[in-house]
C-alpha cells in the first residue's frame, strides 16, 4: 500500500471514529435532546457564489446548484457586488433588497427582520427572528446579530419563504445566508481605507491570504472604524429629575433635584473586527476549515436612531408644543451623574456596547459516492446599554434603563449526501444545539429613591433578572428522485425536539411600588418542550437548458419560548411569560429563464402562505413591560419578477431590477389594542382573554384584514452599472441602485400613526482603477434622497390614554429609522 493510500485509510478511520464520538464528547447529553438552528456549512466547492455567465452557483438546498436550476426564490449577491456596493451591514443589505425590512432597536431582541411581510417585532429579547441569519453555515438567530460587521465576504444568498427543511426551526419567513472569504491558492493581500463625510467616519480594512506549504492555506482579515461626527442630531435640552426618598417622605414629599444633561448626538460608532481562517486539504477528497472571529462595536446615545415621528394632534404628549416630525433627530438625556454612580450597570452617558467572538470548524469528506459534512461552532456575545427610554426630553416623564444581556451557543451538525449514478439519491442529517441567555435590567423611573436600598439600587424603580437554557436535537432527510432526466421530484421532512428551561425574578423594587406594581417575592419558572415535523415537497421541470419550472409545498415552524423582558405583577397570570410556536404552510411556484442567448436572466415566482399562532410583542407603556403573545393568523400572497441583463455587445454594462407585489394581512386575530385605540376604532375592553397571555380585562381588537407590520404592498428595484477603459492603463465605472417601497404600517397592531409613506432609496458608486486592478479610487453614496425611513416602532412611554374608550389619545409613535445620506471616498490597494 502506498503512502497516499495509507494516509487515506488513516483519515477514513479517524472520520468514522470522530463521527461516532464527536457529538456526545463535545457536549454531554447531546444525544438526548436539545435546541436548534439551521444546518451546517456546505462542501468547499459549493461555498462561494461563482459567476457562470449570467448564472451563479448557490447552496440554497445545501448542495451546489445553479441559481437558475434551484427551485427556490433566491436573490444572490456576489462578493464582487458586495464590495462594489459596500454592503457591509444587515441594514445596508435590506436597503438594497426588495421586500426585506430590517430595523435596529436598543432594547428587546435588538432588531427586527421581516421578509414578504412576515417577521418578528423587536420588543422581546426572548423572541427569535423569523428571518434566520446564517454565517458560514452557522445559525445566528438573535437580533443582536445586527451589531456584527460583515466584511471580506465571498457571497450572500437571500432565500425567500419558509426554509425549515434545510435551515431549521426559525427560518419561517426566509434566510440571509452569508459566506465569508476563504484562503487563496496564491499569496495575495488588500488594504482599503476611506472617509465618510456625514459621520466623519474614518475606516480601514484589509486581508492577507495565501498557501502554507502544499496542503494548507490561511487568511487573516481586519476591519476598524471610528466616527468623529454624528448621523442623528440630539435636540434635547437639560432636564431636572426630582427624586422622592421613600423612607423619609412625608405627606408633602421633599424633592431632590438631579440634572440630566442632553446626550451626545449619535451614533459616533466605533468598531473593530478580525477574522482568521485556516484551511487544510491533505488529499483531494478531504477539506478541513477552521474560522475564528472577534467583534467589538460601540455607539453613543443608546437609542440614537429613535425619532418620535407621529403624534395625535401633531405635538408630543410629554413635551407639549413640540412638533412630532420624522427626521434624523431625537430628544435624549443622559442619566444624571450622581444617579449613575449609585446604580448597577448604569453610566452617565447613553451608549450601546456589543462584543462577540466565535469559532467554526468544518470538515468535508468525499467517501466514494457519499459527501460527508461536519460543522462545529461555538459563539457568544454580550450587549450592554444605557439609554433614555422615554425617547423625549420631557419635563415630567423621565425614564432610563440599563441592561446587560449575554448569549452563548454550541452547535454540531453531521450531514451525508449520496451522489450515486442512479435516479434516486438521499440527504440525511442531524443537528444539535445548546444555548444560554442571561438578561439583567434596571429601570430608573417615577422619581424613585430609597436611601435604605441595597447598594446599587437606591434610584432604581425595579430590577429584573432572567435566564433561558435551551437544547435542540433535530434530524432531517430528503429523497431526490430524477423521475426522468428533465424532471426532479424531492420530498423531505425535519423533526425537531426542543426544550427551554427559563426563570424570571425581580430582585428589587422601590417600596412605593413593591407588592402593588411589582412582585418581588415569587420566581417564575417554565420548563417547555416542543416537538415538530416540518415536511416539504418540490417538483422541478427542466423544460430546456434555459427554462426551469418548479412548484413547492412548504411548511414553517418557529419555536415557542419565554419572554425574558416582561414584568411580574401581583396579578400576573402563571402562563403570562410563555408563548407557543408559530407555524405556517403554503405553496410557491416559479419559472426561471435565460433568454437572448443567455444574456438576459428573467424569473417569475408566485407564493401563498398562511401562518398561525403568530408571535407578536407589545409594549404596555404604563408598566414599561414588553409582553409576548400568540395572535391568530396571517396570510401572505404575492408575485415577484426579477431580471438581469448583461449584453455582450456592450462589455462592462449591466442592468438589473425587480418588481414585487405582496399582500400580507392578518386573519381572524385577537390581539392587544394599540395605545390609545378608541372603542369606535375597534378596541373592546375584555376582548383579549387570558389564553392570549394577557391579563383578564385587557382591551383587545380583531385585526382581521389589517396589514401586518413592515409589509409594503409594492416594492421594486432598478440598478445599472458600467465599466470601461478610459485611457491606457486605467478603467472607470459607475453604478446606480434604486429601491422603491410603497407605504406600510410599522406597528404590529395597526396604529394609523405608525404609517411609513412610500419612498425611493438611491445608492450610487463611481470608481477609477488601474487596469491591473492594483489601485482603485471610489466614491460611494448611500440614501442620496436622504429619506427618513421608519423600520420599526414602539409606543412612546407615558403616552396613549383612554384605550378602549372614546375619550382617547393615540400613543406617540417612537420609530427607529434607517441611515441618512452618507458619502464616502475610498482608496484600495491590491496585491495582484
N, C-alpha and C positions, 0 to 999 in steps of 0.2 A: 504493500500500500504506500503511495506517495505521500509527501508532506502535506499537499493540499487536501487529499482525501482524509488523512489523519486529522487535520485541522477541522474539516467539515464535520467529521464524525464526533469530534470532541464538542464542537459547537452545538450539534443536534442534541447530544446527551445533556449539555448544560441547559438548553432551552426547555427540554422536556422536564427536567428537574425544577427549573425556575417556574415554569407554568403551573406546576402542581403545588409548590410551596410558597410562591411569592405573595399571594393574597393573604393567607392566614398568618404568614410570618411577619409581614409588614404591619398588620393591624389585627390584633386578636379579636376574634368574634366576627371577622369579616364574612365567614361562610354561613353566618346565621341570618342576619338581616341588617338593613342599612338605609341611608338617604342619598339621593342621586342627582346627577346632572347628566348632560349628554355624552355621547360616545366619544371614543378617543381619536387620536391623530390618524391620518391616512398614510398609505405607503409613500416612501420617499419620492417615487416617480410621479406621484399624484398630488403632491402638496402645494405646488405653486401653479397659479393660473398662467398657462403657457399659450401665447398667441399662436394661432394656426390660420393665417389669412384673417378673415373676419371672425373666426371662431376661436374659442379658448377651451382649455381643459379645466374641469371643475370636479369637486368631490362632494356634491350635494347628497349623494347616496353612499358615501364612504368608500367609493372606488372611483378610479379615474375614468371620466367620461367627457365627451364633447358637450359644451354648454347647449348646443343645438339639438343634441340627442337625448339629454337627460329630461325625463318627463316631470319637471319641476319648474315652477315660475321662479327664476333666479336672475338677479342683477349682479353682474361681476365687474369689479374694478381692478384693473391690473396694477402691479407695483409701479409701473411707469406713470400711469394716470394718477395714482395716489400721490406720487411725488410732484407731478406737474401741477395738480390742483391743490396741493398742500392739505390733504385730508388727514390731519393728524389728531383728531379727537372725534368722539361719537357725535358731538353736536355738529361738527362740520360734515360728517358723513350724512346726518339727517338733512342738513340744508341742501345737500346735493342729490337726495334720493326721494322720488315721489312716494307719497303715502306713508312715509316714515317720519314720526314726530318724536323728538327727544327733548325733555326738559330737565334742568338741573335744579334740585331742591336742597336747602340746607338741612332740613330735618327729615324725619321718616326714613324711607329707604335711600334717599339721596338723589333719586332720579326717577323719571317715568318714561317708558318707551312704549310706543304704540305703532301698529302697522295695520293698514286696512281698517282703521277704526277700532281695533281691539288692542287693549293694553292694560297696564296696572297703574292706577294713580299712585303718587309717591308718598302718601301721608303716613303709611305704616312701615316701620322697619321690619316687621315680621312677614310682609307680603313680598314674594319673589316676582320677578318680571315675567310677563307673558312673551316678550321678545328676548330669547336667550342670546347671550354674548359668549361666543366660543373663541378662545385664543389658542392657536396651535393644538386644536383638538380638545381643549380643556374647558369645561363649563365654568363661566364666571357669571352667575345669575344674580348677584347682588347689584343694586342700583349704584352703589359706590364705585362701581367699575367706571363710571363717567369721569372719575378723577384720574384714571390711568392715562398715561400718554402713549399714543400709538405711533411708532416711527420705525424706519428701516423695515418696511413691510414688503412681502412678496405678492400678496393678493388679498382681496376681500370679496366675499360672497354674501349677498343678502337674499335669503330664501324666504319666500312669502307663503303664508298659510301654515297650518299645523305641520310640525316636523317631529312628532312624538316617536316614530319608529326608530329613527337614527339618532335623534338628539335628546330624547328623554322627556321627563315629566313636565317641564316648564317651557317647552317650545310650542305653546298653543297658538301663538299669532305669527311666529316666524323666528328666524335665526340670523344673527350677524356673525359670520364666521371670518375671523382674521388670522392670516398666516404670516408670521414673521420670516425674514430672510434667513437662508441657510448659508453655510460656508461655501466658498467658491473653490474651483479646482486650480486656480492660479492666484498669485498674490495680487491683491487689489485694495484700494483704500479710497475714501471720500471724506472731504471736510466741507461743511456748509455753515455759513453764518449769515445772519440777517438782522434787520432793524425794522420794527413795525412802528409807524408814526403815531397812531392814535393812542395806544397804550404806552408808547415809548419803550417798547419791548426789545431787548437785546437777546438774541438766541443763537445757539450754535449746536451742531450735531456732527457726528462723523462715525465712520466704521473702518475697521481694517479686517481683511478676510484672506484666507489662503490655506494651502495644504500643510500638513505636518507629516512628512515622510510620504510613503506611497499609499497609505490606507486610512489616513485621518485628515481632518481639516478643522479650522477654528474660525470664529467670527466674534468680534467684540464691537458693540455699538453703544454710543453715549450721546445723550442729549441734555441740554440745560438751558434755562431761560430766566429772565428777570424783567418785570415791568417797573419802569420808573415813573409811569403815569397811570391814569385810570380810564376805564371804559364807561363806567356809570358815575354820575355826579351825585354826591350827597347834599341835599338841600336842607338838612336838619339844622336846627339851632340848639344851643344848650337848653336842657330842661332840668327842673328841680324835682327830685323824687323824695317825698316825705314818708318816712317810716314811722310805724307805731309799735312801741315796745309792749308786747302783750302782758308781761308780768307786772309792769309798773303803770299801765294805763288806767286812768280814772274815767269818770263819766265824760269829761272833756279831755280827750287823749292828747298828751304832748307830742308834737311832731319834731322829728329830727331831719333836717334837710340834707340831701346828698345831691351834688351837682353831677348830671350825666351829660358829658360833652358830646358834641357831634362826632361821629365816627369818621375815619378816613374814607374818601371815595374808593371804590373798588374796581376790579378785583386785586390790582397790584400783585399779580401772580408771580410766584417763584416755583420752579420745578427742576428736578434732576432725575434722570432715568439712565439705567445702564443694563445691558443685556449681554450675556456671554453664551456662546454656543460651541459645543464640541461634537464632531461627527466622526464615526468610525465605521469603515467598510472593509473588514478583514478579508471577505470573499464576496463574490458577485451577488450572492443571494442573501446577504445579511447587512443591515444598516442599523446602527445604534446612534441615537442623537440625545444629547443632554443640553438643556437650556436652563439658565438661571437668570433671574431678573430682580431688580430693586427699583422702587419708585418713591419719590417724595414730591408732594405738591402742597403749597400753602397759598391761601388768598387772604386778603384783608377785607374786613366787613363781612361777617359770616353769611349774611343774606344779601350780598351785594347786588344780585341780579333781580331782586324783588321790586316791583313797582305797583302801587295802588292805582290801577288804571281806570277803574269804573266804580262809581258810587251812585246810589239812589239820590236823584236831585242834582248830581254833578259835583257835590262837595263832600269832603271827608266827614265821617261821623264823629271821629275823635279829635279832629283838627278843624273845627268849624271855620268855614270861609276859605279853606284851602281846596283848590280845584283838584279833582282826580282826573288825571290825563295820562295816556300812555306815553312813554318816552324812556330814554336811558338815564333815569334819575331815580332817586329813592330818598327816604327820610329815615335815618338810622342814628341812634345814640349809643355810645359806649356805656358799659356798666360803670357806675361811679367807682373810683379807685379804692375808696375805703371799704366798700361792699365787696369788691372783687378780692381784696386782700384777705377778707374774712370768710370766703366761700370756696368750698371744694370745687375743683375742675374749672373755676372761673378765672378770668383775666380782665384787665381794664381796657382791653382792645378787642373788638369783634374780629373773629378770624375763623378759618377752617383749615385744618392741617390733616393731611392724609399721607400715610406711609404704607407701603406694601412690598412684599417680596414673595417669590415663588420659585420652585424647581420642577422641571418636567423632564422625564426620561421616556424615550420612545424606542421600541425595538420592532423592526420589520424583518421578517424572515420568510423566504420563499422555500417551502418544504415541498418540492415536487410541484404538483398542481394545486397546492393549498398555500394561500398567502396568510401568514400569521402576523398579528399586530398586538403589541402590548404597550400600554401607556400608563405611566405612574406620575402623579402630581401631588405636590403639597403647596398650598398657598395660604397666605394670611394677610390681613390688612387691619389697620387701626385708624379710626377717624375721630378727631376731637374738634369740637366747635364751641364758640361762644357767640351769641347773636341777639340782636334786638328783635324779638319775635312778635311785637305788635305791629311792626313794619311801618309805623307812623310816628312822627315826633310829636306826641300828644302831651298836653299839659296835665291830662287826667288819667290816661291809660298807659302805663309803662310796664312792659314785660320783657324780661331777659331769660334766656335759657343757656345752660352749659351741658354738654353731653360728650361722653366717650363711648364709642361702640367698637367692638372687636369681632373679627370673623376669622375663622381658620377652617381649612378643609383639606382632607386627604382623599384621593380617589385612585382607583385601579380598574383598568378595563383590559379584557382579553377578547380578541375577535379573530375569526377564521373565515376566509372566503375561498370557495373552491373555484377552480378555473379549468375544469375538465372540458375536453373536446366532445361535448355532448349537449343535447338540447336543455338539460336541466342542471342547474348549479345551485349552491346554497351559501348563505351567510348566517353565521351564528355568533353570538357574543354574550358576554356577561359583564356587569358593571357594579362596582361597589364605591360608596362614598360615605365618609364620616365627617360631620360638621359640628361646629360650636359657635354660637353667637352670644356675646355679652353686651348688655346695654345698661348704662348708668346715666341718669339725668337729674338735674336740679332746675327748679324754676323760681325766679325772683319776681314777685308779683304782689299786688293787693296791699302794698305798703307794709308787708310783713316784717316784723323784727321780734326776736326773742333773746333777751340777754342771758337767759338760762339755758339756751340750746346747746347741744353738744358742739364741739369745735368743728367749724366749717359749715354750720347750718344757721347761724344767727339771723341772716337775712333771707333765708330760704322759705318760700311758702310751702313747697312739698318736694319730695325727692322720690325717685323710682330706681329700682334695680330689677333686672330681668335676664334670664338665661334660657336658651333653647339648644338642646343637643339633638342631633338628628343622624339617622343611619338609613341607608337605602341599599337594597340588593335588587338588581334588575337583570333580567335576561331577555334576549330578543332573537328573532330568527326571520329569515326571508328565503322564499323559494323563487328562483329566477328561471323562467321557462321560455325558451325560444320555440314558440308554437310552430312557426315557420321562420325562415331566415329574416323576414321583414316584420314579424310581429313578436313582441315580447310581452309576456304576462308575468307579473310579480305579485306576490302576496306575502304579508308578514305580520307579526304581532310582537309587541313588547309587553312584558309583565313587570310590574313594579310592586315591591313590598317595602313600605317605609314606616319608620317610627320617629316621632318627635316628642321629646320629654322637656317640658318647659316649666318655669316658675316665675312668679312676679311678686314683688314685695315693695311696699312703700316704707322705707326705714324711718322716715321723719315727715311730719307736717307741723306747721306752726299751730300751737294750741288753740288759736282762734278758729282753725279750720279742721283740726283733727277730730274725728268722730262725727263731724257734721258733713263736711265735703269729702274727706279722705279717710279711708280705713287704714290705720297704721298697725292694726293688731293681727289681721289674718294674712296668710300667704296663699296665693292662688297657684295651684299646680295643675298640669294637664299632661296626661300620657296618651298620645294619639297614635293610632295605627291606620295606615291607608294601604289599600291594595287596588290594583287596576290592570285591566287588559286593554291595550290600545292597538286595534287591528288597522291594517291599511292594504289596499289593493290598487294596482295600476296596470293599465294596458297601453302599450305604445306601438304605433304602426308606422314603420319607415316606408312611406308611400314611394319615395325616391331618395337618392342620396342627399337631396337638398330639401326635402319636405318630411317633417315628422309630426304626427298627430297623436295626442295622448288624452287619456281620461283617468281620473283617480278618485277613489273614495278614501277619505282620511278621517281619523279621529284625533281629538286633542284632550290632554289631561294636564291640569295644573294642580300641584299639591295643595292640600289644606294646610293650616298652620295656626300660629298663636300670635296675637297682636301684642308684641312686647312693649309697645309705647302707649298703651291705653292708660286709663285711670281707674283705680279701685275706690268705690264709694261704699258707704254702708248699705246702699240699696242695689248694688251691682248684682246682676244675676250670675249664678255659678258658671254658665257657659258663655258669658259675655266675651271672654278673651279669645275664644276659639272660632275658627271658621272652616267650612267644608271645602273639598276640592271643587275646582271649576272644570267643566267638561265641554267638549264640542264635537261636532261631526258634520260632514258635508262632502260636497263634490267639487272637483276642479277639472277643467278641460282646456286644451290649448292646441295651437298649431304653430310650429316653428319652421321658418323657411329661410333659405339662402337663394337670392334672386340675382338677376343681371350678372350671370357668370360668377356668382359668389362675391359680388361687390356690395350687395345690399342684404343685410340681415333684417327680417321683418317677422315679428312674433305677436301672437294674439292669445290671451288667456281669459277664461270666464270662471267665476267661482261663486259658491253659495255655501255658507257655513252657519250653523246655529250653535250658540253657546248657552249653557245652562249653569245656574248657581254662580253667576258672575261674582267675582271678588272685588269689592269696592270699599274704599275707606273715606270716612267723612270726619270733619273737624267739628266737635262740639265747642264752639268758640267761647262759650261761657265758662266751661270747665277746662279748656285747653286740652281736651282729650281727643286723640286720634283713634277712631273706632272702626274696626274692620267687620264687614257684614257680607253675607251672601245675598245678592239681589236675585231677581228671577232669570230672565233670559235676554239674549240679544241675537240678532241676525245680521250678517254682513254679506252683501252681494255686490258683484261688480264685474267690470271688464277692463282689460289693460292691453294697450298696443304699444310696442316699442320697436325702434328701428335704429340701425347703424349703417351708414353709407360711407364707403371708402373707395372712391373711383380710382382706378389705376391710371387713368389719363391725366389726373391731377395729383401727382405724387405729393404726399405730405398733408393732403386735405382730408378732413373727416367731418361728418355731420351726423349727429345722433339726437334722439328725442323719444318722448313717450307721451301718451295721453291716457288718463286713468279715470274711470268712474267708479265710485264706491258708495254704496248706501248702507250705513251701519246704524241700525236703530234698536232700541230696547224693545223687548216683547212685553208680556204681562208681568211687570216687575214692580213689586212694592219695595220702596226704598226711603231713606230719610229725606225730609224736605231740605231744600237749600235754605240757608239762613235768611229769615225774614220772608219766606214764602207765605202768601196770604191764603186764606180759606177759599177765596174766589178763584185763585190760581191752582187749586187742587191739593192744598195741604190740609189733611184731615187729622185732628187730634186723636190719638189712639189707634190710627190705622196700622202703624208699624208694630206688629205683635212681638212678644218676647222671643219667638222662634227665630227671628231675624238676627238676634244677638243684641238688640237694643232693649232698654228697659220698658216696662209696660207704660202706656200713655204717651210714648214718644210720637210726635206728629210724623205722619208718613204721607207719601204720594205714590200714585201709579204712573210709572214712567213710560207706559205703553205708547210707542210711536215716537218718543223723544230720541234725538240722535245721541249716540254715545259720545264720549269726550274725545277731543282732538281727532275728529273724523270728518275731514273736508270731503264734500261730495265730488269735486273735480280737482285733479292735480295734473300738471303737465311739466315736462322738461324739454329744453332745446339747447343743444350745445354745438359749437363749431370750433375747429382747430385747424391751423395751417402752419406748416414749416417749409421753409425754402432757403436755398443758398443765396446770400446777398452779395458776397464778394468771395474771392478765392480764400479759403481757409475759415470762413465764418458763415453760420446759418442763423436765421432769425425766425421767430414764430409767435403766434398768439393763440389764445383760446378764450372763448366766452361761453359761460354756462349759466343758464337761467332756469328758474323753478317757479311755477305758478301754483298757488293754492287758493281755492275758494274759501269762504268763511266757514268757521266751525265754532262750536261751544268748547270751552276748556274746562268747564265744571262737569264732574261726573254725575251731577244731579239736576242739570238743565237750567241753572241760573241764567236768565236772559242777559244779565250784566256781564257774563263771562265771555261773550262772543268776541272772537278774533276775526276781524274783517279780512277780505281777500287781499292777497299781496303777491308781489313778484320779487324774488330774490335774484340778484345778479352778481356773479363772480367773474373775474377776468384775470388773465395772465399774459404777460409779454416777456419774451426771453431772447437773448442773443448768446450763442455759444460757438466755440471753436469747432471746426469740422471734425476734429478727433475727439470731441466731447470732453476734453480735459478741463475747459473753463466754461462757466455759464453765469450770466448775469440775468436775473429775473425780477420782474415787478409783479407782485401778487396782490390782488384786491378781492376782498370778501364783502358781501352785502352792500354793493355800490349804491343801491337805492336807500340805504340807511333806514330801513323799515323796522320799527319796533314790533316784534312778533312774540305773542304770548304762547308759551308751550306747555303751561300748566298753571293751576290756580288753587288758592285756598281762600276761605273766608277770613278776612282780617279780624284779629282778636278784638273782642269787645264790641263788635258790630253785628247787625242783624237783630231786629226786635219784632215782637208781635207774630212770631211764627205760628201759623195755624189760626190766625185771626184776620180780621180786615182792618185792623189798626196796626199797620206793619211798616217796617223799613227794611228793604233788602240789604243783606250784608255787603260791605265794601269788598271789592274783589282785589286781592293781592296776587298778582301774577308773576311768575318767573319768566324772564324774557330771554330770547336768543341774543347773540352777539351783535353789536353795532358794526358800522363800516370799519374795516381795517385795511391798511395798505402797507405792504412790506417790500423792502428792497433786499434781495438775497443774492449772495455770491457763493458759487460752488466750484470746488476743485476736485477732480477725479484722477486717480491713477489709472492709466489705460490698461 
